[in-house]
């Protein structure tokens, strides 16, 4: 069981958006006791009481025009009610294997709860700015006095020092700042952003690694530490080779889908499909021909005499005539099924893969046979499939999947674990410190 | 080996020849583990991976130089019995070994390496993992993008899907492999046992999507490409043109949208019901961008970014890599390492984050076999034995054998 891997480690994750909560999820999947600490408006709340939006919502329920506010939340079957703050797929997928504590840290009771959390935990994960963490009293200077063994990992955009430390950001902003957008693009176009906020998972995974290393080190030294993790830096770190190249010989031009070392390589059109029964979609295959031997195998498989022209024989020629090759290959792939084609090419020892859609990933035999696609019964939502834990351990696992907590869903139990009496907990509820529904009008 | 000696007590052998394994090992080195790169006597294939640096003769790989920083280097020939025996002696002292072999090779290696070494942790980093119908399929940086689902959703909806410009799927798998190594070490503390950790880039990338997978499982919808916008629900979270290039502006929340409209001197837009939610704004993106354009096209990147940040709207210039190297935030945080041997001005990212156990200073990627002698001496070989292995070609050692 993965439960054993981090048994006895308590983590308080006080994060929002993606990077911070991902650290919590990874540690929770590995068996740590992760308490997700939230403010009452962290998940948004009641839907806007507005006629135009109501009408749009009805359209959404009919499966026609999609009510836009609700798209990114990904409610099951598009149904947000009755408690949208507990039903968003995007929240629930990111917050499994955690317990939920919703507390106002600014009240006196909230401060007592926070201090008890710090005293009894091993790790605090946040992604608040330096200013925000000081004003909430969650900064390392404060909490390390209460618990010198505490490991505090703050996953901010820019870090806690430097001239831009107070800047606000999201993943795509950091992607732009770290150069990633400027190197990505079609050869004839401008910069291009990635389809998701890629710096977030990169920051969150680095943060997870940092926690595990800091915990290991603590066994030796007995001391905790503060990890000032800048997602700008962790994103730049995965571009180390390109940055080093640039420092000596300038930035290489954008090259679309081509390789620097081999040709042809590209993304080629295959037969269209209608996976969601609403629309006909473009489908594609990615192909890389690594060397002359692979090129020979490829020509044999395709059987098009035009590919045997002498100008394509060596690598230099294939680079020079890449556009022409792309047209010929597209002709061959255009009406074929991308999965069958990839199978044929791989069988002939040619590197090729269908360009997987989000639907393909969930339905993928490869991912399913590895146990990556999991399901759980999310209270009030039902049984749905999700992406699981991506690391396999021969001696432990697979990770158990416990549903994401409702807002404040474990308030009482967590406060009991922290040693508060039933009377004290009743007081926390009465004075408004502990809540389990968002305030009316809360919006993100 | 003792599990109480902290990070500096951990010994890692890096047998990898792909970016995933090499980055996993680099990460372990950046938090203080002793990492030894074990290459064939002909050198790791990563040494010829682009981009190539022409400042040195012969040209060196920027990828290898970056990924191998803080590692020691041992060169041995695993096709010889003596080479395998030397590797065995290194494995006897190792806590973690990282490989990037094909599934059949990895499983055979696992049986041999962990036989008699019950506490050894073997981390395998491949494109598809060691099991499943695609295990052992061939891969490239491009097909890694295709497999993990980022390719389909990046780029122009009217053109072919677009890869990211670097082997970033492999880097992401590398971080997961490093997490796997540390998690297995924590488990070993309780059980005393090592294990095989199997990481595939496809799976790690599939887990690194924001809402794609639930969009299918909860609603049966396919996620599309949206060019430089953040489909399907937010606007602006996008790259926009200004007078001297591009900026990224991200204002998905209501408060940020209102601030943005005020900052751009378009307060009427903040009250316009047609733009009342992030998704309505996505549907009206062309119109919105058209109204923003006069303000943005009259100003330079730095002006726009400082102005918007003043209104708490997340924004940054789209920087070229040259500009990243000059960025004042990264300089102020002492992010850069200076591998002087590669040429004047050579710079690369140093530590991604700083733990107390991090190594002091920078140490450049090893020359082929630079530490063969030292590592085998530590493992108990005499200098005479090492010289004999060099003479037989089973190992390669750069420089004199230590007395």
HADDOCK unambig.tbl for C-alpha pairs under 7 A between the chains (distance, minus, plus):
assign (segid A and resid 4 and name CA) (segid B and resid 187 and name CA) 6.74 0.50 0.50
assign (segid A and resid 5 and name CA) (segid B and resid 183 and name CA) 6.34 0.50 0.50
assign (segid A and resid 5 and name CA) (segid B and resid 186 and name CA) 6.05 0.50 0.50
assign (segid A and resid 5 and name CA) (segid B and resid 187 and name CA) 4.49 0.50 0.50
assign (segid A and resid 6 and name CA) (segid B and resid 186 and name CA) 6.78 0.50 0.50
assign (segid A and resid 68 and name CA) (segid B and resid 233 and name CA) 5.84 0.50 0.50
assign (segid A and resid 68 and name CA) (segid B and resid 277 and name CA) 6.87 0.50 0.50
assign (segid A and resid 68 and name CA) (segid B and resid 278 and name CA) 6.73 0.50 0.50
assign (segid A and resid 68 and name CA) (segid B and resid 279 and name CA) 3.72 0.50 0.50
assign (segid A and resid 68 and name CA) (segid B and resid 280 and name CA) 5.53 0.50 0.50
assign (segid A and resid 69 and name CA) (segid B and resid 233 and name CA) 6.85 0.50 0.50
assign (segid A and resid 69 and name CA) (segid B and resid 277 and name CA) 5.70 0.50 0.50
assign (segid A and resid 69 and name CA) (segid B and resid 278 and name CA) 5.97 0.50 0.50
assign (segid A and resid 69 and name CA) (segid B and resid 279 and name CA) 5.20 0.50 0.50
assign (segid A and resid 71 and name CA) (segid B and resid 232 and name CA) 6.78 0.50 0.50
assign (segid A and resid 71 and name CA) (segid B and resid 233 and name CA) 5.65 0.50 0.50
assign (segid A and resid 72 and name CA) (segid B and resid 232 and name CA) 6.86 0.50 0.50
assign (segid A and resid 72 and name CA) (segid B and resid 233 and name CA) 5.33 0.50 0.50
assign (segid A and resid 74 and name CA) (segid B and resid 214 and name CA) 6.88 0.50 0.50
assign (segid A and resid 74 and name CA) (segid B and resid 215 and name CA) 5.91 0.50 0.50
assign (segid A and resid 74 and name CA) (segid B and resid 218 and name CA) 6.95 0.50 0.50
assign (segid A and resid 75 and name CA) (segid B and resid 218 and name CA) 6.84 0.50 0.50
assign (segid A and resid 76 and name CA) (segid B and resid 218 and name CA) 4.58 0.50 0.50
assign (segid A and resid 76 and name CA) (segid B and resid 219 and name CA) 6.22 0.50 0.50
assign (segid A and resid 77 and name CA) (segid B and resid 218 and name CA) 5.76 0.50 0.50
assign (segid A and resid 77 and name CA) (segid B and resid 219 and name CA) 5.06 0.50 0.50
assign (segid A and resid 78 and name CA) (segid B and resid 219 and name CA) 6.69 0.50 0.50
assign (segid A and resid 89 and name CA) (segid B and resid 214 and name CA) 5.99 0.50 0.50
assign (segid A and resid 90 and name CA) (segid B and resid 211 and name CA) 5.49 0.50 0.50
assign (segid A and resid 90 and name CA) (segid B and resid 214 and name CA) 6.92 0.50 0.50
assign (segid A and resid 161 and name CA) (segid B and resid 333 and name CA) 6.88 0.50 0.50
assign (segid A and resid 162 and name CA) (segid B and resid 329 and name CA) 5.39 0.50 0.50
assign (segid A and resid 162 and name CA) (segid B and resid 332 and name CA) 5.33 0.50 0.50
assign (segid A and resid 162 and name CA) (segid B and resid 333 and name CA) 6.11 0.50 0.50
assign (segid A and resid 163 and name CA) (segid B and resid 329 and name CA) 5.86 0.50 0.50
assign (segid A and resid 164 and name CA) (segid B and resid 329 and name CA) 5.99 0.50 0.50
assign (segid A and resid 167 and name CA) (segid B and resid 309 and name CA) 6.38 0.50 0.50
assign (segid A and resid 168 and name CA) (segid B and resid 309 and name CA) 6.89 0.50 0.50
assign (segid A and resid 168 and name CA) (segid B and resid 312 and name CA) 6.42 0.50 0.50
assign (segid A and resid 168 and name CA) (segid B and resid 313 and name CA) 6.80 0.50 0.50
assign (segid A and resid 168 and name CA) (segid B and resid 314 and name CA) 4.84 0.50 0.50
assign (segid A and resid 169 and name CA) (segid B and resid 314 and name CA) 4.47 0.50 0.50
assign (segid A and resid 169 and name CA) (segid B and resid 315 and name CA) 6.53 0.50 0.50
assign (segid A and resid 170 and name CA) (segid B and resid 250 and name CA) 6.88 0.50 0.50
assign (segid A and resid 170 and name CA) (segid B and resid 314 and name CA) 6.66 0.50 0.50
assign (segid A and resid 172 and name CA) (segid B and resid 248 and name CA) 6.97 0.50 0.50
assign (segid A and resid 173 and name CA) (segid B and resid 248 and name CA) 5.41 0.50 0.50
assign (segid A and resid 173 and name CA) (segid B and resid 249 and name CA) 6.82 0.50 0.50
assign (segid A and resid 173 and name CA) (segid B and resid 250 and name CA) 6.90 0.50 0.50
assign (segid A and resid 173 and name CA) (segid B and resid 314 and name CA) 6.86 0.50 0.50
assign (segid A and resid 173 and name CA) (segid B and resid 315 and name CA) 5.74 0.50 0.50
assign (segid A and resid 173 and name CA) (segid B and resid 316 and name CA) 5.50 0.50 0.50
assign (segid A and resid 176 and name CA) (segid B and resid 248 and name CA) 6.33 0.50 0.50
assign (segid A and resid 176 and name CA) (segid B and resid 316 and name CA) 6.52 0.50 0.50
assign (segid A and resid 176 and name CA) (segid B and resid 317 and name CA) 6.37 0.50 0.50
assign (segid A and resid 176 and name CA) (segid B and resid 318 and name CA) 4.33 0.50 0.50
assign (segid A and resid 176 and name CA) (segid B and resid 319 and name CA) 6.14 0.50 0.50
assign (segid A and resid 177 and name CA) (segid B and resid 316 and name CA) 5.86 0.50 0.50
assign (segid A and resid 177 and name CA) (segid B and resid 317 and name CA) 6.05 0.50 0.50
assign (segid A and resid 177 and name CA) (segid B and resid 318 and name CA) 5.60 0.50 0.50
assign (segid A and resid 177 and name CA) (segid B and resid 319 and name CA) 5.43 0.50 0.50
assign (segid A and resid 178 and name CA) (segid B and resid 319 and name CA) 6.76 0.50 0.50
assign (segid A and resid 178 and name CA) (segid B and resid 324 and name CA) 6.09 0.50 0.50
assign (segid A and resid 179 and name CA) (segid B and resid 318 and name CA) 6.67 0.50 0.50
assign (segid A and resid 179 and name CA) (segid B and resid 319 and name CA) 5.07 0.50 0.50
assign (segid A and resid 179 and name CA) (segid B and resid 320 and name CA) 5.19 0.50 0.50
assign (segid A and resid 179 and name CA) (segid B and resid 321 and name CA) 5.12 0.50 0.50
assign (segid A and resid 179 and name CA) (segid B and resid 324 and name CA) 6.27 0.50 0.50
assign (segid A and resid 181 and name CA) (segid B and resid 318 and name CA) 6.66 0.50 0.50
assign (segid A and resid 182 and name CA) (segid B and resid 318 and name CA) 6.40 0.50 0.50
assign (segid A and resid 182 and name CA) (segid B and resid 319 and name CA) 6.46 0.50 0.50
assign (segid A and resid 182 and name CA) (segid B and resid 320 and name CA) 5.49 0.50 0.50
assign (segid A and resid 183 and name CA) (segid B and resid 165 and name CA) 5.82 0.50 0.50
assign (segid A and resid 184 and name CA) (segid B and resid 164 and name CA) 5.40 0.50 0.50
assign (segid A and resid 184 and name CA) (segid B and resid 165 and name CA) 4.73 0.50 0.50
assign (segid A and resid 192 and name CA) (segid B and resid 155 and name CA) 6.77 0.50 0.50
assign (segid A and resid 192 and name CA) (segid B and resid 228 and name CA) 5.80 0.50 0.50
assign (segid A and resid 193 and name CA) (segid B and resid 228 and name CA) 5.51 0.50 0.50
assign (segid A and resid 194 and name CA) (segid B and resid 154 and name CA) 5.25 0.50 0.50
assign (segid A and resid 195 and name CA) (segid B and resid 150 and name CA) 6.42 0.50 0.50
assign (segid A and resid 195 and name CA) (segid B and resid 153 and name CA) 4.93 0.50 0.50
assign (segid A and resid 195 and name CA) (segid B and resid 154 and name CA) 4.43 0.50 0.50
assign (segid A and resid 195 and name CA) (segid B and resid 225 and name CA) 6.74 0.50 0.50
assign (segid A and resid 195 and name CA) (segid B and resid 230 and name CA) 6.85 0.50 0.50
assign (segid A and resid 196 and name CA) (segid B and resid 209 and name CA) 6.63 0.50 0.50
assign (segid A and resid 196 and name CA) (segid B and resid 210 and name CA) 6.42 0.50 0.50
assign (segid A and resid 201 and name CA) (segid B and resid 208 and name CA) 5.59 0.50 0.50
assign (segid A and resid 202 and name CA) (segid B and resid 172 and name CA) 6.50 0.50 0.50
assign (segid A and resid 205 and name CA) (segid B and resid 175 and name CA) 6.35 0.50 0.50
assign (segid A and resid 205 and name CA) (segid B and resid 176 and name CA) 6.87 0.50 0.50
assign (segid A and resid 206 and name CA) (segid B and resid 175 and name CA) 6.43 0.50 0.50
assign (segid A and resid 208 and name CA) (segid B and resid 179 and name CA) 7.00 0.50 0.50
assign (segid A and resid 209 and name CA) (segid B and resid 178 and name CA) 6.78 0.50 0.50
assign (segid A and resid 209 and name CA) (segid B and resid 179 and name CA) 5.06 0.50 0.50
assign (segid A and resid 212 and name CA) (segid B and resid 182 and name CA) 6.03 0.50 0.50
assign (segid A and resid 212 and name CA) (segid B and resid 183 and name CA) 6.93 0.50 0.50
assign (segid A and resid 213 and name CA) (segid B and resid 31 and name CA) 6.99 0.50 0.50
assign (segid A and resid 213 and name CA) (segid B and resid 182 and name CA) 6.72 0.50 0.50
assign (segid A and resid 216 and name CA) (segid B and resid 6 and name CA) 6.01 0.50 0.50
assign (segid A and resid 216 and name CA) (segid B and resid 7 and name CA) 6.74 0.50 0.50
assign (segid A and resid 217 and name CA) (segid B and resid 6 and name CA) 4.34 0.50 0.50
assign (segid A and resid 217 and name CA) (segid B and resid 7 and name CA) 5.57 0.50 0.50
assign (segid A and resid 219 and name CA) (segid B and resid 4 and name CA) 5.96 0.50 0.50
assign (segid A and resid 219 and name CA) (segid B and resid 6 and name CA) 6.67 0.50 0.50
assign (segid A and resid 220 and name CA) (segid B and resid 4 and name CA) 5.14 0.50 0.50
assign (segid A and resid 220 and name CA) (segid B and resid 5 and name CA) 5.44 0.50 0.50
assign (segid A and resid 220 and name CA) (segid B and resid 6 and name CA) 4.89 0.50 0.50
assign (segid A and resid 227 and name CA) (segid B and resid 354 and name CA) 6.65 0.50 0.50
assign (segid A and resid 227 and name CA) (segid B and resid 355 and name CA) 6.42 0.50 0.50
assign (segid A and resid 228 and name CA) (segid B and resid 353 and name CA) 6.85 0.50 0.50
assign (segid A and resid 229 and name CA) (segid B and resid 353 and name CA) 5.54 0.50 0.50
assign (segid A and resid 233 and name CA) (segid B and resid 352 and name CA) 5.66 0.50 0.50
assign (segid A and resid 234 and name CA) (segid B and resid 352 and name CA) 5.21 0.50 0.50
assign (segid A and resid 237 and name CA) (segid B and resid 349 and name CA) 5.69 0.50 0.50
assign (segid A and resid 237 and name CA) (segid B and resid 352 and name CA) 5.89 0.50 0.50
assign (segid A and resid 238 and name CA) (segid B and resid 168 and name CA) 6.36 0.50 0.50
assign (segid A and resid 238 and name CA) (segid B and resid 171 and name CA) 6.04 0.50 0.50
assign (segid A and resid 239 and name CA) (segid B and resid 166 and name CA) 6.96 0.50 0.50
assign (segid A and resid 240 and name CA) (segid B and resid 66 and name CA) 6.10 0.50 0.50
assign (segid A and resid 240 and name CA) (segid B and resid 348 and name CA) 5.76 0.50 0.50
assign (segid A and resid 240 and name CA) (segid B and resid 349 and name CA) 5.67 0.50 0.50
assign (segid A and resid 241 and name CA) (segid B and resid 62 and name CA) 5.03 0.50 0.50
assign (segid A and resid 241 and name CA) (segid B and resid 63 and name CA) 4.55 0.50 0.50
assign (segid A and resid 241 and name CA) (segid B and resid 66 and name CA) 5.80 0.50 0.50
assign (segid A and resid 243 and name CA) (segid B and resid 321 and name CA) 6.14 0.50 0.50
assign (segid A and resid 243 and name CA) (segid B and resid 348 and name CA) 6.08 0.50 0.50
assign (segid A and resid 244 and name CA) (segid B and resid 62 and name CA) 6.16 0.50 0.50
assign (segid A and resid 244 and name CA) (segid B and resid 346 and name CA) 6.42 0.50 0.50
assign (segid A and resid 244 and name CA) (segid B and resid 347 and name CA) 5.43 0.50 0.50
assign (segid A and resid 244 and name CA) (segid B and resid 348 and name CA) 4.86 0.50 0.50
assign (segid A and resid 245 and name CA) (segid B and resid 51 and name CA) 6.62 0.50 0.50
assign (segid A and resid 245 and name CA) (segid B and resid 53 and name CA) 6.47 0.50 0.50
assign (segid A and resid 245 and name CA) (segid B and resid 62 and name CA) 5.96 0.50 0.50
assign (segid A and resid 246 and name CA) (segid B and resid 321 and name CA) 6.43 0.50 0.50
assign (segid A and resid 246 and name CA) (segid B and resid 322 and name CA) 6.34 0.50 0.50
assign (segid A and resid 247 and name CA) (segid B and resid 345 and name CA) 6.41 0.50 0.50
assign (segid A and resid 247 and name CA) (segid B and resid 346 and name CA) 5.38 0.50 0.50
assign (segid A and resid 247 and name CA) (segid B and resid 347 and name CA) 5.81 0.50 0.50
assign (segid A and resid 248 and name CA) (segid B and resid 345 and name CA) 6.65 0.50 0.50
assign (segid A and resid 248 and name CA) (segid B and resid 346 and name CA) 5.64 0.50 0.50
assign (segid A and resid 250 and name CA) (segid B and resid 322 and name CA) 6.91 0.50 0.50
assign (segid A and resid 251 and name CA) (segid B and resid 321 and name CA) 6.26 0.50 0.50
assign (segid A and resid 251 and name CA) (segid B and resid 322 and name CA) 6.80 0.50 0.50
assign (segid A and resid 256 and name CA) (segid B and resid 162 and name CA) 6.43 0.50 0.50
assign (segid A and resid 256 and name CA) (segid B and resid 163 and name CA) 6.99 0.50 0.50
assign (segid A and resid 257 and name CA) (segid B and resid 162 and name CA) 6.10 0.50 0.50
assign (segid A and resid 257 and name CA) (segid B and resid 163 and name CA) 5.73 0.50 0.50
assign (segid A and resid 260 and name CA) (segid B and resid 50 and name CA) 6.77 0.50 0.50
assign (segid A and resid 261 and name CA) (segid B and resid 50 and name CA) 6.82 0.50 0.50
assign (segid A and resid 267 and name CA) (segid B and resid 160 and name CA) 6.46 0.50 0.50
assign (segid A and resid 276 and name CA) (segid B and resid 220 and name CA) 5.92 0.50 0.50
assign (segid A and resid 276 and name CA) (segid B and resid 221 and name CA) 5.93 0.50 0.50
assign (segid A and resid 276 and name CA) (segid B and resid 222 and name CA) 6.74 0.50 0.50
assign (segid A and resid 286 and name CA) (segid B and resid 142 and name CA) 6.73 0.50 0.50
assign (segid A and resid 286 and name CA) (segid B and resid 143 and name CA) 5.79 0.50 0.50
assign (segid A and resid 286 and name CA) (segid B and resid 146 and name CA) 6.57 0.50 0.50
assign (segid A and resid 288 and name CA) (segid B and resid 140 and name CA) 6.74 0.50 0.50
assign (segid A and resid 346 and name CA) (segid B and resid 137 and name CA) 6.47 0.50 0.50
assign (segid A and resid 346 and name CA) (segid B and resid 138 and name CA) 6.82 0.50 0.50
assign (segid A and resid 351 and name CA) (segid B and resid 138 and name CA) 4.97 0.50 0.50
assign (segid A and resid 351 and name CA) (segid B and resid 139 and name CA) 5.52 0.50 0.50
assign (segid A and resid 351 and name CA) (segid B and resid 140 and name CA) 6.98 0.50 0.50
assign (segid A and resid 352 and name CA) (segid B and resid 143 and name CA) 6.42 0.50 0.50
assign (segid A and resid 353 and name CA) (segid B and resid 143 and name CA) 5.66 0.50 0.50
assign (segid A and resid 353 and name CA) (segid B and resid 146 and name CA) 6.53 0.50 0.50
assign (segid A and resid 353 and name CA) (segid B and resid 147 and name CA) 6.70 0.50 0.50
assign (segid A and resid 354 and name CA) (segid B and resid 146 and name CA) 6.54 0.50 0.50
assign (segid A and resid 355 and name CA) (segid B and resid 146 and name CA) 4.41 0.50 0.50
assign (segid A and resid 355 and name CA) (segid B and resid 147 and name CA) 6.39 0.50 0.50
assign (segid A and resid 355 and name CA) (segid B and resid 149 and name CA) 6.96 0.50 0.50
assign (segid A and resid 355 and name CA) (segid B and resid 151 and name CA) 6.63 0.50 0.50
assign (segid A and resid 355 and name CA) (segid B and resid 152 and name CA) 5.97 0.50 0.50
assign (segid A and resid 356 and name CA) (segid B and resid 146 and name CA) 5.78 0.50 0.50
assign (segid A and resid 356 and name CA) (segid B and resid 147 and name CA) 5.75 0.50 0.50
assign (segid A and resid 356 and name CA) (segid B and resid 148 and name CA) 6.93 0.50 0.50
assign (segid A and resid 356 and name CA) (segid B and resid 149 and name CA) 4.99 0.50 0.50
assign (segid A and resid 356 and name CA) (segid B and resid 152 and name CA) 6.43 0.50 0.50
assign (segid A and resid 357 and name CA) (segid B and resid 149 and name CA) 5.61 0.50 0.50
assign (segid A and resid 357 and name CA) (segid B and resid 152 and name CA) 5.89 0.50 0.50
assign (segid A and resid 357 and name CA) (segid B and resid 222 and name CA) 6.88 0.50 0.50
assign (segid A and resid 358 and name CA) (segid B and resid 149 and name CA) 6.20 0.50 0.50
assign (segid A and resid 358 and name CA) (segid B and resid 212 and name CA) 5.37 0.50 0.50
assign (segid A and resid 358 and name CA) (segid B and resid 213 and name CA) 5.58 0.50 0.50
assign (segid A and resid 358 and name CA) (segid B and resid 216 and name CA) 6.48 0.50 0.50
assign (segid A and resid 358 and name CA) (segid B and resid 222 and name CA) 6.17 0.50 0.50
assign (segid A and resid 358 and name CA) (segid B and resid 223 and name CA) 6.35 0.50 0.50
assign (segid A and resid 359 and name CA) (segid B and resid 216 and name CA) 5.40 0.50 0.50
assign (segid A and resid 359 and name CA) (segid B and resid 222 and name CA) 6.17 0.50 0.50
assign (segid A and resid 361 and name CA) (segid B and resid 149 and name CA) 6.98 0.50 0.50
assign (segid A and resid 361 and name CA) (segid B and resid 206 and name CA) 7.00 0.50 0.50
assign (segid A and resid 362 and name CA) (segid B and resid 213 and name CA) 6.30 0.50 0.50
assign (segid A and resid 366 and name CA) (segid B and resid 132 and name CA) 5.15 0.50 0.50
assign (segid A and resid 366 and name CA) (segid B and resid 133 and name CA) 5.74 0.50 0.50
assign (segid A and resid 366 and name CA) (segid B and resid 134 and name CA) 6.08 0.50 0.50
assign (segid A and resid 367 and name CA) (segid B and resid 203 and name CA) 6.77 0.50 0.50
assign (segid A and resid 369 and name CA) (segid B and resid 132 and name CA) 5.58 0.50 0.50
assign (segid A and resid 370 and name CA) (segid B and resid 131 and name CA) 6.65 0.50 0.50
assign (segid A and resid 370 and name CA) (segid B and resid 132 and name CA) 6.10 0.50 0.50
assign (segid A and resid 384 and name CA) (segid B and resid 217 and name CA) 6.53 0.50 0.50
assign (segid A and resid 384 and name CA) (segid B and resid 218 and name CA) 6.77 0.50 0.50
assign (segid A and resid 385 and name CA) (segid B and resid 217 and name CA) 5.71 0.50 0.50
assign (segid A and resid 386 and name CA) (segid B and resid 213 and name CA) 6.53 0.50 0.50
assign (segid A and resid 386 and name CA) (segid B and resid 214 and name CA) 6.18 0.50 0.50
assign (segid A and resid 387 and name CA) (segid B and resid 207 and name CA) 5.97 0.50 0.50
assign (segid A and resid 387 and name CA) (segid B and resid 213 and name CA) 6.67 0.50 0.50
assign (segid A and resid 390 and name CA) (segid B and resid 199 and name CA) 6.89 0.50 0.50
assign (segid A and resid 390 and name CA) (segid B and resid 203 and name CA) 5.47 0.50 0.50
assign (segid A and resid 390 and name CA) (segid B and resid 204 and name CA) 5.19 0.50 0.50
assign (segid A and resid 390 and name CA) (segid B and resid 207 and name CA) 6.68 0.50 0.50
assign (segid A and resid 391 and name CA) (segid B and resid 180 and name CA) 6.43 0.50 0.50
assign (segid A and resid 391 and name CA) (segid B and resid 197 and name CA) 6.99 0.50 0.50
assign (segid A and resid 391 and name CA) (segid B and resid 198 and name CA) 6.17 0.50 0.50
assign (segid A and resid 391 and name CA) (segid B and resid 199 and name CA) 5.26 0.50 0.50
assign (segid A and resid 392 and name CA) (segid B and resid 197 and name CA) 5.59 0.50 0.50
assign (segid A and resid 392 and name CA) (segid B and resid 198 and name CA) 4.99 0.50 0.50
assign (segid A and resid 392 and name CA) (segid B and resid 199 and name CA) 6.48 0.50 0.50
assign (segid A and resid 393 and name CA) (segid B and resid 195 and name CA) 6.79 0.50 0.50
assign (segid A and resid 393 and name CA) (segid B and resid 196 and name CA) 5.95 0.50 0.50
assign (segid A and resid 393 and name CA) (segid B and resid 197 and name CA) 4.73 0.50 0.50
assign (segid A and resid 393 and name CA) (segid B and resid 198 and name CA) 6.49 0.50 0.50
assign (segid A and resid 394 and name CA) (segid B and resid 195 and name CA) 5.76 0.50 0.50
assign (segid A and resid 394 and name CA) (segid B and resid 196 and name CA) 5.21 0.50 0.50
assign (segid A and resid 394 and name CA) (segid B and resid 197 and name CA) 6.44 0.50 0.50
assign (segid A and resid 395 and name CA) (segid B and resid 195 and name CA) 5.76 0.50 0.50
assign (segid A and resid 444 and name CA) (segid B and resid 253 and name CA) 5.36 0.50 0.50
assign (segid A and resid 444 and name CA) (segid B and resid 254 and name CA) 6.44 0.50 0.50
